[in-house]
Amino acid sequence: MGSLLINTLYSSRHVHIAMSWPS
């Protein structure tokens, strides 16, 4: 369960950075 939570947080952060950073 802990791994899933970390994975979700990491994925969310990655998406946030991808959207924030200009492509």
Helices and strands as residue ranges (DSSP letters): H 2-20
